[in-house]
């Protein structure tokens, strides 16, 4: 019987040609589907293990954020601007889309370092860790989507047929989250400072991105939102679901292209450098 011996070297991925490496990346992803599913289930169970209220944390955190913005608006400290839909519905719909990015990015950033012992003992495609971690955010999105439907039933506001395309509208945000997550997981493998700061970073981004409030007509936040792909990836699907119309379709298409480019660039960077990061974990 002939035994196949496979040798791994730190820079073996760099020696593949451009096209061959992409084919290899896609092949590795296809072969890792079962592993990604197992990692996803493991991580999802770990999140709510020994938790008293369990999955209800998914509803509690958006409720806290929603209540905070309502109190700030009613007190005059912050204004949510001109909104045509009931504010709780407007905010929760935007927040459910936003948390794909925020929760997914935090999980992706920590995915490689949290699996340190497994990486040292077992040879497997490390990108599976990032894909599985971002998939957790999709569970949050799906569950919060049911809360959105409940609010639609409560308020005299009917969603447009575009609500059926909500899973499709989430794809660009998923792509952007994965692309950035690949990079941040690598950085976190070199320095743990990012692991400690990532939560504060995504919270800051939520406040400067018009997710919980309407885009200002002028000022620093208006200028920042105009060049922020995340704003369009959240606002356009929300507007289509609530009103059936949007004035930012071109910006949404451009933001989608940017998200896909970031995903491909981040994935390839991770693929080419993951063996070097393994040495530091």
BELVENCOR-V560599 format. One record per residue. N is the residue number from 1. PHI is phi as a letter, one per 30 degrees, with the letter a starting at -180 (* if undefined). BURIAL is + if it has 16 or more other C-alpha atoms within 10 Angstrom, else -. D_LAST is the distance of its C-alpha to the last C-alpha in whole Angstrom. Layout:
n=N phi=PHI burial=BURIAL d_last=D_LAST
n=N phi=PHI burial=BURIAL d_last=D_LAST
This chain:
n=1 phi=* burial=- d_last=37
n=2 phi=d burial=- d_last=35
n=3 phi=c burial=- d_last=31
n=4 phi=d burial=- d_last=29
n=5 phi=c burial=- d_last=26
n=6 phi=c burial=- d_last=23
n=7 phi=c burial=- d_last=21
n=8 phi=c burial=- d_last=18
n=9 phi=b burial=- d_last=17
n=10 phi=e burial=- d_last=14
n=11 phi=c burial=- d_last=17
n=12 phi=d burial=- d_last=19
n=13 phi=d burial=+ d_last=19
n=14 phi=d burial=- d_last=21
n=15 phi=d burial=- d_last=23
n=16 phi=d burial=- d_last=25
n=17 phi=d burial=- d_last=28
n=18 phi=e burial=- d_last=28
n=19 phi=d burial=- d_last=30
n=20 phi=d burial=- d_last=28
n=21 phi=d burial=+ d_last=24
n=22 phi=d burial=- d_last=26
n=23 phi=d burial=- d_last=27
n=24 phi=d burial=- d_last=24
n=25 phi=d burial=+ d_last=22
n=26 phi=d burial=- d_last=25
n=27 phi=d burial=- d_last=26
n=28 phi=d burial=- d_last=22
n=29 phi=d burial=+ d_last=23
n=30 phi=d burial=- d_last=26
n=31 phi=d burial=- d_last=25
n=32 phi=c burial=+ d_last=22
n=33 phi=e burial=- d_last=24
n=34 phi=d burial=- d_last=25
n=35 phi=d burial=+ d_last=21
n=36 phi=d burial=+ d_last=21
n=37 phi=d burial=- d_last=24
n=38 phi=d burial=- d_last=22
n=39 phi=d burial=+ d_last=19
n=40 phi=d burial=+ d_last=21
n=41 phi=d burial=- d_last=24
n=42 phi=e burial=- d_last=21
n=43 phi=d burial=+ d_last=20
n=44 phi=d burial=+ d_last=23
n=45 phi=d burial=- d_last=24
n=46 phi=d burial=- d_last=22
n=47 phi=d burial=- d_last=23
n=48 phi=c burial=- d_last=26
n=49 phi=d burial=- d_last=26
n=50 phi=h burial=- d_last=28
n=51 phi=c burial=- d_last=29
n=52 phi=d burial=- d_last=33
n=53 phi=c burial=- d_last=34
n=54 phi=h burial=- d_last=31
n=55 phi=d burial=- d_last=31
n=56 phi=d burial=- d_last=34
n=57 phi=e burial=- d_last=31
n=58 phi=d burial=+ d_last=31
n=59 phi=d burial=- d_last=34
n=60 phi=d burial=- d_last=34
n=61 phi=d burial=- d_last=32
n=62 phi=d burial=+ d_last=34
n=63 phi=d burial=- d_last=37
n=64 phi=d burial=- d_last=36
n=65 phi=d burial=- d_last=35
n=66 phi=d burial=+ d_last=38
n=67 phi=d burial=- d_last=40
n=68 phi=d burial=- d_last=39
n=69 phi=d burial=+ d_last=40
n=70 phi=d burial=+ d_last=43
n=71 phi=d burial=- d_last=44
n=72 phi=d burial=- d_last=43
n=73 phi=d burial=- d_last=45
n=74 phi=d burial=- d_last=48
n=75 phi=d burial=- d_last=48
n=76 phi=i burial=- d_last=48
n=77 phi=d burial=- d_last=45
n=78 phi=b burial=- d_last=43
n=79 phi=c burial=- d_last=45
n=80 phi=d burial=+ d_last=44
n=81 phi=i burial=- d_last=47
n=82 phi=d burial=- d_last=49
n=83 phi=b burial=- d_last=48
n=84 phi=d burial=- d_last=50
n=85 phi=c burial=- d_last=48
n=86 phi=e burial=- d_last=48
n=87 phi=e burial=+ d_last=45
n=88 phi=e burial=+ d_last=43
n=89 phi=d burial=+ d_last=43
n=90 phi=d burial=+ d_last=42
n=91 phi=d burial=+ d_last=39
n=92 phi=d burial=+ d_last=38
n=93 phi=d burial=+ d_last=38
n=94 phi=d burial=+ d_last=36
n=95 phi=d burial=+ d_last=34
n=96 phi=d burial=+ d_last=33
n=97 phi=d burial=+ d_last=32
n=98 phi=d burial=+ d_last=30
n=99 phi=d burial=+ d_last=28
n=100 phi=d burial=+ d_last=27
n=101 phi=d burial=+ d_last=25
n=102 phi=d burial=+ d_last=24
n=103 phi=d burial=+ d_last=23
n=104 phi=d burial=+ d_last=21
n=105 phi=d burial=+ d_last=20
n=106 phi=d burial=+ d_last=18
n=107 phi=d burial=+ d_last=17
n=108 phi=d burial=+ d_last=16
n=109 phi=e burial=+ d_last=14
n=110 phi=c burial=+ d_last=12
n=111 phi=d burial=+ d_last=12
n=112 phi=d burial=+ d_last=9
n=113 phi=d burial=+ d_last=7
n=114 phi=d burial=- d_last=10
n=115 phi=c burial=- d_last=9
n=116 phi=e burial=- d_last=6
n=117 phi=d burial=- d_last=9
n=118 phi=d burial=- d_last=11
n=119 phi=d burial=+ d_last=8
n=120 phi=d burial=- d_last=8
n=121 phi=c burial=- d_last=12
n=122 phi=b burial=- d_last=13
n=123 phi=c burial=- d_last=14
n=124 phi=a burial=- d_last=15
n=125 phi=d burial=+ d_last=15
n=126 phi=d burial=+ d_last=12
n=127 phi=d burial=+ d_last=15
n=128 phi=e burial=+ d_last=17
n=129 phi=d burial=+ d_last=14
n=130 phi=d burial=+ d_last=16
n=131 phi=d burial=+ d_last=19
n=132 phi=d burial=+ d_last=19
n=133 phi=d burial=+ d_last=18
n=134 phi=d burial=+ d_last=21
n=135 phi=d burial=+ d_last=23
n=136 phi=d burial=+ d_last=23
n=137 phi=d burial=+ d_last=25
n=138 phi=d burial=+ d_last=28
n=139 phi=d burial=- d_last=29
n=140 phi=d burial=+ d_last=29
n=141 phi=d burial=+ d_last=31
n=142 phi=d burial=+ d_last=33
n=143 phi=d burial=- d_last=34
n=144 phi=d burial=+ d_last=35
n=145 phi=d burial=+ d_last=37
n=146 phi=d burial=- d_last=39
n=147 phi=d burial=+ d_last=40
n=148 phi=d burial=+ d_last=41
n=149 phi=d burial=- d_last=43
n=150 phi=d burial=- d_last=45
n=151 phi=d burial=+ d_last=45
n=152 phi=d burial=+ d_last=47
n=153 phi=d burial=- d_last=49
n=154 phi=d burial=- d_last=50
n=155 phi=d burial=- d_last=51
n=156 phi=d burial=- d_last=54
n=157 phi=b burial=- d_last=51
n=158 phi=c burial=- d_last=51
n=159 phi=d burial=+ d_last=48
n=160 phi=d burial=- d_last=49
n=161 phi=e burial=- d_last=48
n=162 phi=d burial=+ d_last=45
n=163 phi=d burial=+ d_last=43
n=164 phi=d burial=- d_last=43
n=165 phi=c burial=- d_last=41
n=166 phi=e burial=+ d_last=38
n=167 phi=d burial=- d_last=35
n=168 phi=d burial=- d_last=36
n=169 phi=d burial=+ d_last=36
n=170 phi=d burial=+ d_last=32
n=171 phi=e burial=+ d_last=31
n=172 phi=e burial=+ d_last=31
n=173 phi=d burial=+ d_last=29
n=174 phi=d burial=+ d_last=26
n=175 phi=d burial=+ d_last=26
n=176 phi=d burial=+ d_last=25
n=177 phi=d burial=+ d_last=23
n=178 phi=d burial=+ d_last=21
n=179 phi=d burial=+ d_last=21
n=180 phi=d burial=+ d_last=20
n=181 phi=d burial=+ d_last=17
n=182 phi=d burial=+ d_last=16
n=183 phi=d burial=+ d_last=15
n=184 phi=d burial=+ d_last=14
n=185 phi=d burial=+ d_last=11
n=186 phi=d burial=+ d_last=10
n=187 phi=d burial=+ d_last=11
n=188 phi=d burial=+ d_last=10
n=189 phi=d burial=+ d_last=6
n=190 phi=c burial=+ d_last=8
n=191 phi=b burial=- d_last=10
n=192 phi=d burial=- d_last=10
n=193 phi=d burial=- d_last=14
n=194 phi=d burial=+ d_last=14
n=195 phi=e burial=+ d_last=14
n=196 phi=d burial=- d_last=16
n=197 phi=c burial=- d_last=19
n=198 phi=d burial=+ d_last=19
n=199 phi=d burial=- d_last=21
n=200 phi=d burial=- d_last=24
n=201 phi=d burial=- d_last=23
n=202 phi=d burial=+ d_last=24
n=203 phi=d burial=- d_last=27
n=204 phi=d burial=- d_last=28
n=205 phi=d burial=- d_last=28
n=206 phi=d burial=+ d_last=31
n=207 phi=d burial=- d_last=33
n=208 phi=c burial=+ d_last=34
n=209 phi=c burial=+ d_last=34
n=210 phi=d burial=+ d_last=37
n=211 phi=c burial=+ d_last=36
n=212 phi=c burial=+ d_last=38
n=213 phi=b burial=+ d_last=41
n=214 phi=d burial=+ d_last=43
n=215 phi=d burial=+ d_last=42
n=216 phi=d burial=+ d_last=44
n=217 phi=d burial=- d_last=47
n=218 phi=a burial=- d_last=46
n=219 phi=j burial=- d_last=44
n=220 phi=d burial=- d_last=40
n=221 phi=d burial=- d_last=39
n=222 phi=d burial=+ d_last=41
n=223 phi=d burial=- d_last=40
n=224 phi=d burial=- d_last=36
n=225 phi=d burial=+ d_last=37
n=226 phi=d burial=- d_last=39
n=227 phi=c burial=- d_last=36
n=228 phi=c burial=+ d_last=33
n=229 phi=e burial=+ d_last=32
n=230 phi=d burial=+ d_last=31
n=231 phi=d burial=+ d_last=35
n=232 phi=d burial=+ d_last=37
n=233 phi=d burial=+ d_last=34
n=234 phi=c burial=+ d_last=35
n=235 phi=d burial=+ d_last=39
n=236 phi=d burial=+ d_last=40
n=237 phi=e burial=+ d_last=39
n=238 phi=d burial=+ d_last=41
n=239 phi=d burial=+ d_last=44
n=240 phi=d burial=+ d_last=45
n=241 phi=d burial=+ d_last=44
n=242 phi=d burial=+ d_last=46
n=243 phi=b burial=+ d_last=49
n=244 phi=i burial=- d_last=49
n=245 phi=b burial=- d_last=48
n=246 phi=a burial=+ d_last=46
n=247 phi=c burial=- d_last=47
n=248 phi=b burial=- d_last=43
n=249 phi=d burial=- d_last=43
n=250 phi=d burial=- d_last=43
n=251 phi=d burial=+ d_last=40
n=252 phi=d burial=+ d_last=38
n=253 phi=d burial=- d_last=38
n=254 phi=d burial=- d_last=37
n=255 phi=d burial=+ d_last=34
n=256 phi=d burial=+ d_last=33
n=257 phi=d burial=+ d_last=33
n=258 phi=d burial=+ d_last=31
n=259 phi=d burial=+ d_last=29
n=260 phi=d burial=+ d_last=29
n=261 phi=d burial=- d_last=28
n=262 phi=d burial=+ d_last=25
n=263 phi=d burial=+ d_last=24
n=264 phi=d burial=+ d_last=24
n=265 phi=d burial=+ d_last=23
n=266 phi=d burial=+ d_last=20
n=267 phi=d burial=+ d_last=19
n=268 phi=d burial=+ d_last=20
n=269 phi=d burial=- d_last=18
n=270 phi=d burial=+ d_last=15
n=271 phi=d burial=+ d_last=16
n=272 phi=d burial=+ d_last=17
n=273 phi=c burial=- d_last=13
n=274 phi=d burial=+ d_last=11
n=275 phi=d burial=+ d_last=10
n=276 phi=d burial=+ d_last=9
n=277 phi=d burial=+ d_last=7
n=278 phi=e burial=+ d_last=5
n=279 phi=d burial=- d_last=6
n=280 phi=c burial=- d_last=4
n=281 phi=d burial=+ d_last=0
